[in-house]
C-alpha cells in the first residue's frame, strides 16, 4: 500500500513538480494550503507523514504543529522552513518534529527524508539481513578455528552484536538462524573449556583473566582518587550493551574488557572468588569461617567485605574501603541519600542484586515469563529497570563528583532448553546447571565432570563427591516427576554451567564526562 503524505504549504502550487516526482516513486500526496485545512484533513483521513511549511499566513507552522501533535502524537512531521534561526528550530524540535528541511528544497531531499523516516526499519532490516548473511559463513568457519580464550571473547562479542542488531528487524527466520549459530558456538565453546579449564586455574600460560584476578588486573592499579566499583550480579554482556547508552550520558567508556567467570558460574563461587582474589578451595582452606559448602544451610555470600578486606591486607594495599550490598529499591534510595560519604573512601564497592533476582523471577513468576519470554525482551526489561533504578541515580552522583566508575558482574545466565537426567543423594546441590554430591549418576556426553574437585580448585563436599557442569543450554532434572520439572524449567534463565553467556562477562572502566 502506498505511503500517504499530507503536504501543507501556502504556496503548494509551486511544489507541483515535487509532488509529481514523489507520486512517480509510489507515494500518495494530498496537498493543502493552510494549517486549518491540514487539521481538517487529519481529522478525517489517515496519513503516514506530514510535510509542514513553517511560514504561512493565519495559522503558522509552529501553531499548526502544536495542534496537530495534541491529537495526532504519533504522526511524524517534517518542518520545511526558510529560516535558519536557532530559536525557531529549538521550538519546532521541542514540539517533536521528526526532521526539518531548509528551503529551497529539492526532490531528492524530500525523498531522502521520507526513506529515513518511513522506510528506516525496512532499510535497516534489509541491510542487517544482507550483512549477516555475508558474515554467517565466516562465523561458522571462525568458530572451528578458535584456539585461544581471547578469540572466544571476540567471537562472543561478534554474536552478541548481531543479536542486538536483530532486535530491530522482523525477520524471524534470520533470528532463528542466529540462534542456531549461538548453539553451534556454545557446542565448540564447551569443548574448549572442558579441554583447557583445569590448566587455566592452575596457572597455565594461556590462561585468561579469571574471577580471582579481576581486582588485581583491572581495579587496584587505577585507584588514585575515589573509585566506584559496581558489581551487578548476573549481568550478561548483552545486558551491559543495553544499558551502556544510558550511562554514556554521564560517563565515557575508557576501557571495555571481558573475563572468564570461574566454574561453577554461580554467585557463591564466582563472587566470593572476586572479592577474595582466591579460588574457592583456597577460600575454604585459608578462611574456613567465611565459607559454606553447597549442602550447608545459611547464606553463602555473607562475608564478601571480609574477603575483600583480607585481599587488600594480603597485597599490602592501604585503600580505605566502603562496601555496600543493595538488595531492594528502598535501601538503594537510602544509599543515595548518604552518597556524600563516598568521597571519604578510596574504593567504594556496590553490589547490586536486582538482575539476579530478575532472572530467578523468570523461573518463579508467570508475569516475568510473559514480560521476558526471550533474550530480546530480557534485554529490554533490564534497560527499563536500569533507567528507573537507584543504581542510575548513584552513577549520576558519582559523575557529578568526578569519580571514576567501574562496572562488572560475577557471572551471566542462559535460557535453558534441553533437560538431562541426573541422580544423586539427598545432599546433592540444588542448582540446575551444576551438581556436586555423593554418587552422582548422569549422562556423560552432557556434562563436564570433575571427579577430583581439587584439580580445578573447588572444595570437596565429601568423599566421592564430584562436580558436574551442564553444557550449552542443558539443565539437570531428576527422574522423579521428570516431565513436570522439564515443563516448569524449560526456557528459564539459569547459571552455574558452561556457556558463553555465563562465563564470558564484562568489566568496564569509565571516566566522567
N, C-alpha and C positions, 0 to 999 in steps of 0.2 A: 504494500500500500504506500502511495506517495506521501512523503512528509509534507505537512501543511504549514505554510508560513503566513503570518499576518504582518504586512509591511505598512507602517504608519509614517507618513511624511506629507507635509502641506504642499510639497512640490512633486507629488507622486508621478505626475505625467512625464516629468523629465527622467524618471527612472525606468521607463518602459523597456529600453534595451537590456537593462539588468534583469528585469522580470522575465523577458523572453529567454535570456541566457539560462536562468535558473529553471524555467519550465522545460528547456531542452535537456536539462540534466535530470529531469524526472521529479522535480518539486512542484507542488501546487501553491501558487501565490495569490493571496487575497489582498489587494491594495486599498487603503483608506487614507483620507486626507486630514484627519483630526483625531485628537485624543478621545473625544466623546464618541466618535464613530468606532474607534478601536474598542472601547469598553463595551459598546453595544454589541459588536461582533463577538467579543469574548463571552458575553452572557448567553449567546445563542448557539455558538459553534465551538468545536474543539480545534485547537491549534497546537502544533508541536513546538513552535518558537515564534517570538515577536521581534521584528526589527523596528526600532523606535527612534524617530528623529528627536534630538534634544531641543531644538529651537523651533517652536511652532506658535502661531498666534492663538489666543484663547488659552486652552488647557495645554500648557507646555509639556515637554517630555518628562521632566522630573516629577511633576504633579500627576501626570498620567501613570508614570511608573509606580508611584505610591498607591494610587487607587487600584491599579492592576494587581499589585502584589498583595493587597489586602484581601482580595478574593481568589486570586489565582497564584498562590505562592510558588507552586512547582514549575510554572512555565518559564523556560529560560528566555531572557531578554537581552538583546544586543543593542546597546545605545550607539546611535550614529550622530556625531556632533561636528560642528565646525570649530568649536572652541577646544583649546588645549589647556585651559585654565585648571589648575590643580584642585581648587575647591569644588568645581563642578564635577570632576571625576570622583573626588572623595565622596561627595553626596550621592552620586549615582551608585558607586560601589557599596556605600552604606545601605542603599535600598536594594541591594542584592542583584545587581546586573551580573550577567554571566560573562559578557565580553563587551568591548567597545571598539568602534572604528572611527577614525578621524576622516572627515570629508576633505577632498573629493574621494569617493570610493570607486574601486574598480571591481568588475565581476569576480575576478579571482580572489580578491579579499573576502568578498561575501561567501564564496564557495568554501574557502578555507575555514572561515568561522563556522559555517554550517557543519562541515565534516568534523571539526574539532568538538562541537557541542553535541550534535545529533548522532554522529557515527563513531564517536570515540570508542565506545565499548566494542563495536564490531571490528573497528580497525585494530584495536589493541588485541582483541581475541584472535583475529586473523594473523597478526604479526607474531603473537606468542605461540600459537599453534605451529606456524611455519618454523620459527626459531627452535622450538623444542623438537620438532620432527628432525631438523637438521642435526641437533645435538644428541638425539636419542641413541643413535648407533655408536657415536663416540663415547657416550657414557657407559654403554654396555661393554665396549672394548676396554675402557679405562678401569672399570670395576675388576676385571680379570687380570689387570696388570699391576694392581696396587701391591706395594711391598713394604710400606713404612707407615707408622702411626700418623705422621703428618699428611700423607697422601689420603688417608681415610678422612681426616678433618676436612681437607679440601673437597673431597667428594661429597661429604655430608652437607657442607655449605652450598655446594652447587645444586644438590637435590632440593634442599630447603628453599632456596631462592626460586627455583622453578615452581615449587608447591605454592609459594606466596603469589607468584605471578598468575598461577592458575586460579587463584581465588577470584580474580576479576573477570573470568570468562565463563561461558555457559556450556562449553563443550565437555560433556561428562565423559565422552569416550577418551579424550586426551587425559582427563584427570584419572581415569581408571588405568590408563597405560602408565602414567607416572607412579601410581600406587604399586603397580606390579614391578616397576623398576626399583622402588624403595625396597620391596620384598627381595628382589634379586640382590641388591646391595647388602641387605641385612644378612642374607644367607652367607655371602662371602665374608662379611664383617665378623660374623660369629666364628667362622673357621679361623680367621686371622687372630682373633682374641684368644680362642682356645689353644692355638699353637704357640702363642707368644706371652700370654699373661704371666705365667709363672716366672719367666725370665725377667719381665718388666719389674715386678715387685721385689725381685732380688737384685736389682741394680744393674740389669743388662745394659749394654752400650746403647742400644736403640730404644731404650725406654722413653715413653713420652712423659710429660708432666702429669703426675697423678695427684689425687686428692691431698695427701700429706705434704706435697711440695708447693702448693699454690701460694701460701702466705710467704714462704721464703723466696719464691721466684718472682712473685708479682706485687707483693704489698710492702714488706718491711723496708725494702730499699728506697721506696718512694715517700717515706714519712719524714718530711722536713717541715711540715706545718700540719694543722689539724686535718685529718682524713676521715671521711665517712665511708665505711665498708658495709654495703647492704648485701646480705645473703638471703635471696628469695628461694625458699625451699621448693624444690621440684619445678624449676623453671627451665623449660626446654629452649633450645636455640631459636626455634621458630617463634616462640613466645617473646623472646628477647627482641627479635627483629620487629615484632608487632608493637612493642611499647617504646622502642628506640626513638621513633619520630616525635613522640610526646616529650621525651626527655631532651631531645635536640633543641628545644626552645630555650632551655636553661643551661645545657652543657654541650660541649664539643667532645666527640669521641677521639681521644688521643691514641688509644691502642685497644684493639679487639683481639683477644686471644681465645683459645679453646684448650681445654684439658680433658683428661680421661678420669671420670669418676671410678673409684675402685669398686670391686665386687665384694659383697652384694651392693647393687645400686639402690641402697635403702638408707634412710636418714640415720638410723642407729650406727651404721658403719661409716658411711661417707662423711657425714658432718662431724662426727667425733674425730675422724681422721684429719679433716681440715684443721680443726682448732688445736688438736694435739700436735700436729706435724708428724704423726706416727701411724703405722699400720695397726689394725685392730688387735692383733696378737701382742704387739708391743704395749698398747694401751693397757691391756689386761695384765701384762707382766709388770709394768712399772707403776701403774696406778690402779690396782685392783679395786680400790674403794670407789672408783668412778666408773666402773664398767659392770654391766649386767649382761649375761649371756641371753640368747634368744628365749629359752624356756622360762627364764626367771620373770617374776611379776614385778611391776613397777616401771616408772619412766626410764627410758634408755638414753635420754639426752638431757639429763638434769645437771650435768657438770661441765658444760661447754666452756663457761667462763673460767672455771678452774683449770681445764685442759689448756686453754689459750694462755692463761697466766703462767702456767708451768712451761709452755713452749717459749714464751718471752724470756723467762728466767734461764732456761736451759741454753738459749742463744745469747744470753747476756745483753739483752736489748732493754734499755731503760724507759720504754714508752709507757706513758700514763694511759690506762685502758678504761674505756667506758663500754660496757656490754649490755645490750637490751634485746629481749625477745618479745616480739609483738604477736599476740595470738588473736586479737579481735580489734574491731573498729574503735571502741571506746578507749582501750589502752593506747592505741595509736594516737588518738586525739590528745590524750594526757601527755604523751611524749612530746608532741608538737608544742604544747604549752610550756614545756621545760627545755626547749631547744637551746636557750641561752647558755646552758652549762656545757654544751657540746664543745664550745670553743676552749674549754679548760683542759681538754684531753688531746693527746696526740693521735690516738686511734679510737674512733667511735664505731663499734660493730653493732649493726642492727640486723637481727634475724627476723624475717617476715614470713609467716607460715600460711598466708592465705591461699597461694596457688596449690600447695599440697592438700589443703582442706577441700579445694575445688575439685581436684582430681579424685579424691576419695568420695566426695559427694556425688560424683557421676556414677559411682557404683551403688550408692545407698539411696539416692533420691531420684524418683522418676522425673521431677521437674528439671533437674540438671541434665538428665539424659535427653530431655526434649530440647533444652536450650543449647546443648553442645553435643549433637549426635555424631559429629565428625571433627577432624582436625581443624578445618576452616572455621567452624563455629566455636571451637575451643579457643582458637587464637583471638577471635572477635570478642568472646566473653572475657578473656584475660585483659584485653585492652580496655574494655568497658569498665571492669573493676579498677584497673590502674588509674584511669583518668579521674575517678571519683574517690580515690583511696587516701588515707592519711600518709601513705608512703610517698605519693607525689608531692603532697604538701611539705613533707620532710625534705625531699630533694630540692624543692624550690627554696626553702630556707637555707639549705646548705649552699646553694648557688649564690644567694644574696649575701652570704657571709664569706664568699670566696673560698669555700672548702673544696678540696679535691674529692672526687667521688669514684668509688669502685663498686661494681655490681657483679655478682656471681651467684652460683647456686651449688647445691651439693649433688644433685643428680637430676635426670629427666624422667620421662614416663612414656609408655607406648600403649596404644589401643590394642588390646589383646583379642585375637580372633580364633586361635586353634587350641583346643584342650589336649592335654596329655596326662595320662593316668600316673598316679604316684600312690604308694602305700607306705605308711610309717607308723611308729609307735605314738603313744599319746603325747609324748614330749616333743614331737616334731614341730618345727616352727610353722607359723600360720601364713606367711607371705605366699602369694600366688606365683611369684616369679623366681623364687629361690626356696630351697628347703635345706634344713640341717636337722639331724636327729638320728636315732639308732635304727639300724637295719632298714634303710630305705630301699624300696623296690621301684624301679622307674624304667621308662623307655630310653635306652642308652642313646639312640640316634637323636633324641630331642633335647639333650642336655650336655652341658659341660660339667663333668663330675670330678670332684677333687676328694680322693679318699683320705689323704693326709692334709688336713686344713693348714697345718703349719707351713706346708710348701708354698702356699700363697698368702702367708702371714695373717691367717684368720685363727681365732681361738677355737679350740675343740670343746664341744659342749658335753663330751662323754666318749667312752670307748666305742669304736665302730660307729662314729657319727660323721659321715662325710658331708660335704656341701654339694648341692646340685643347682645349676643355674639354667633357667629355661632359655632356649634360643629364640631369635627372631620375635614373632608375636604369639608364641605359645604361652599357655598358663597351666598350672598344675591343678588337677581335680582328683579327689578321692573316689574310689569305685562306688562307695555308698551314696545313694541319691545322685548318681552321676549326671543324668540328664537335667535334673533340676538345677544343679550348680553350673552346668555348662550354659544353660539358657540365661541364668542370672548374671554370670560374669563375662560372657562374650560381649565384646565391644565396650569394655570398661577400661579406664586408664589404670595401669599398674606399673610398678617399678620393682627392681631387685635383680633383674636378669641381664641378658646381653643383647643389646640393640644399639644402634647409633643414637636413637632418640634418648636412651637412658644414660649412655656412657659419655657421649661427646657433648660437653656442656660449656657455656660461655664464661669468660672472665673479661670484663670491660673496664678500662681506665678512662675517666673523663675529667675534663677541666672546665671550670665555669666560664660562661660567655662574658 
